[in-house]
Amino acid sequence: MKQALVLIGTAVLLSGNLFADPIIVKERALELRNQNNVRQGIAQPAPPPPAAQLATTPAAQASPTPIQQSVAKLRASLTAIKADSLVTAEQKQQIGRDLMALAQGAHKPSAATAANLADGLVSAFATKPLPEKDCRRLLSDLAAVFNPAKIQPAQMQAIYADIQAIFQANGMVRREAVKLADQVKAVGVETQKTGG
């Protein structure tokens, strides 16, 4: 009799654990899907803002937009960081300035929020720089977060998930990738204050 009760109790506990939090299971499945998409080079779920895209007319291609110029400066600053290298305070400050210059809308993040994100990016790139295609994808995502005028909240969530997936697919520990995505979310909260 006692053995039957123990078996029933164990079965109830196991079934409770299996179905305890389907939301976490779903979130992890979405994270894995996003990481696989990054590895395979599948396009990000949310399109970049129109201002961040390359112009299609030859005259406009000759003169890059301010966002394109800012993205190019940020790319140069990030790719200058080599794996396992010592990053100077000046490099961190430059990346913070590059991030601030990326914001072209009425609502800009605070310098402290941008500096926090700069620290996270510097740490990630100093540990293991992103491959070129992933770096382009990250920069496109960041341009969208810093200039969210025409981006819906669901698209912003997809961008945050994409940034997390980019770094996890590059070998970053999940906890650190989530922390970096949260730093980007903090920027998004500030740039979207009253509709971007």
C-alpha positions in Angstrom: 0.0 0.0 0.0 2.8 2.4 0.9 4.7 1.6 -2.2 1.6 2.4 -4.3 1.2 5.8 -2.6 4.9 6.5 -3.2 4.5 5.7 -6.9 1.4 7.8 -7.2 3.1 10.7 -5.4 6.2 10.4 -7.6 4.0 10.4 -10.7 2.1 13.5 -9.6 5.4 15.3 -8.8 6.9 14.4 -12.1 3.9 15.3 -14.1 3.7 18.6 -12.2 7.3 19.3 -13.1 6.8 18.5 -16.7 3.8 20.9 -17.0 4.8 23.3 -14.4 5.8 26.2 -16.6 5.1 25.8 -20.3 5.9 29.5 -20.9 9.6 28.8 -20.0 9.6 25.8 -22.3 8.2 27.9 -25.1 10.6 30.8 -24.5 13.6 28.4 -24.6 12.3 26.8 -27.8 12.0 30.3 -29.4 15.5 31.1 -28.3 16.8 27.9 -29.9 14.9 28.7 -33.1 16.4 32.2 -33.1 19.9 30.9 -32.6 19.5 28.4 -35.4 18.3 31.2 -37.7 21.4 33.2 -36.9 23.6 30.3 -37.6 21.9 29.6 -40.9 21.9 33.3 -41.9 18.1 33.5 -42.1 16.9 37.1 -42.1 16.0 38.7 -38.8 12.4 38.7 -37.9 12.0 42.5 -37.8 13.0 44.7 -40.7 15.4 47.6 -40.0 14.0 51.1 -40.0 13.8 52.6 -43.5 16.4 55.2 -42.6 19.0 52.5 -41.9 18.5 50.8 -45.2 20.7 51.7 -48.1 19.2 54.2 -50.6 18.3 52.8 -54.0 19.0 55.9 -56.1 22.6 56.4 -57.3 22.6 60.0 -56.1 21.6 59.0 -52.6 24.2 56.2 -52.5 26.9 58.8 -53.0 26.1 60.5 -49.7 25.3 58.2 -46.8 22.6 59.1 -44.4 23.6 60.1 -40.8 22.5 56.8 -39.5 24.6 55.0 -42.1 27.6 57.1 -41.1 27.0 56.3 -37.4 26.6 52.6 -38.1 29.9 52.7 -40.0 31.7 54.4 -37.1 30.3 52.0 -34.6 31.3 49.0 -36.8 34.8 50.3 -37.0 35.0 50.8 -33.3 33.6 47.3 -32.5 35.7 45.5 -35.1 38.9 47.2 -33.7 38.4 45.1 -30.6 40.3 41.8 -30.9 39.6 38.7 -28.9 41.4 38.4 -25.5 42.7 42.0 -25.9 42.8 44.7 -23.2 40.2 47.4 -24.1 41.1 50.9 -23.2 38.8 53.3 -21.4 39.0 55.5 -24.5 37.7 52.7 -26.7 34.8 52.1 -24.4 34.0 55.9 -24.4 34.3 56.0 -28.2 31.8 53.1 -28.5 29.4 55.0 -26.1 29.7 58.1 -28.2 29.1 56.0 -31.4 26.0 54.6 -29.8 24.7 58.0 -28.9 25.4 59.3 -32.4 23.3 56.4 -33.7 20.2 57.8 -32.2 18.7 60.3 -34.7 15.2 60.7 -33.3 13.7 63.1 -30.8 14.3 60.6 -28.0 17.8 59.6 -27.2 19.0 57.2 -24.5 20.8 58.7 -21.5 24.6 58.7 -21.6 24.6 56.2 -18.7 22.4 53.8 -20.6 24.5 54.0 -23.7 27.7 53.6 -21.6 26.2 50.5 -20.0 25.4 49.0 -23.4 28.9 50.0 -24.6 30.4 48.1 -21.7 28.4 45.0 -22.5 29.3 45.2 -26.2 33.0 45.7 -25.4 33.0 42.8 -23.1 31.3 40.5 -25.7 33.6 41.6 -28.5 36.8 41.3 -26.3 35.7 37.7 -25.4 34.8 36.7 -29.0 34.2 39.1 -31.8 31.2 38.4 -34.1 31.7 37.2 -37.6 31.0 39.9 -40.2 27.5 38.7 -41.2 26.4 38.6 -37.5 28.1 42.0 -36.9 26.1 43.5 -39.8 22.9 42.0 -38.3 23.7 43.3 -34.8 24.3 46.8 -36.2 21.0 46.7 -38.1 19.2 45.7 -34.9 20.9 48.4 -32.9 20.1 51.0 -35.6 16.4 50.0 -35.2 16.5 50.2 -31.4 18.1 53.6 -31.4 15.6 54.9 -34.1 12.3 53.1 -33.3 9.9 55.6 -34.9 8.1 53.1 -37.2 8.7 49.9 -35.3 5.9 48.1 -33.5 6.4 46.7 -29.9 6.2 43.1 -31.2 9.0 43.9 -33.7 11.1 45.4 -30.9 10.7 42.2 -28.9 11.8 40.3 -32.0 14.9 42.5 -32.3 15.8 42.0 -28.7 15.4 38.2 -29.1 17.6 38.4 -32.3 20.4 40.2 -30.5 20.3 37.6 -27.7 20.4 34.8 -30.4 23.3 36.4 -32.2 25.5 36.4 -29.2 24.4 32.9 -28.0 25.0 31.5 -31.5 28.5 33.0 -31.2 29.2 31.0 -28.1 28.2 33.5 -25.3 26.6 31.9 -22.2 22.9 32.4 -22.2 22.9 34.4 -18.9 25.4 36.9 -20.5 23.4 37.1 -23.7 20.2 37.8 -21.8 22.0 40.5 -19.8 23.2 42.1 -23.1 19.7 42.0 -24.6 18.4 43.6 -21.4 20.9 46.5 -21.9 19.6 46.9 -25.4 16.0 46.9 -24.0 16.9 49.7 -21.6 17.9 51.8 -24.7 14.7 50.8 -26.4 12.6 52.0 -23.4 14.3 55.4 -23.5 14.1 55.9 -27.2 10.4 54.9 -27.4 9.3 57.1 -24.6 6.4 58.8 -26.4 6.3 57.0 -29.7 9.9 57.3 -30.8 
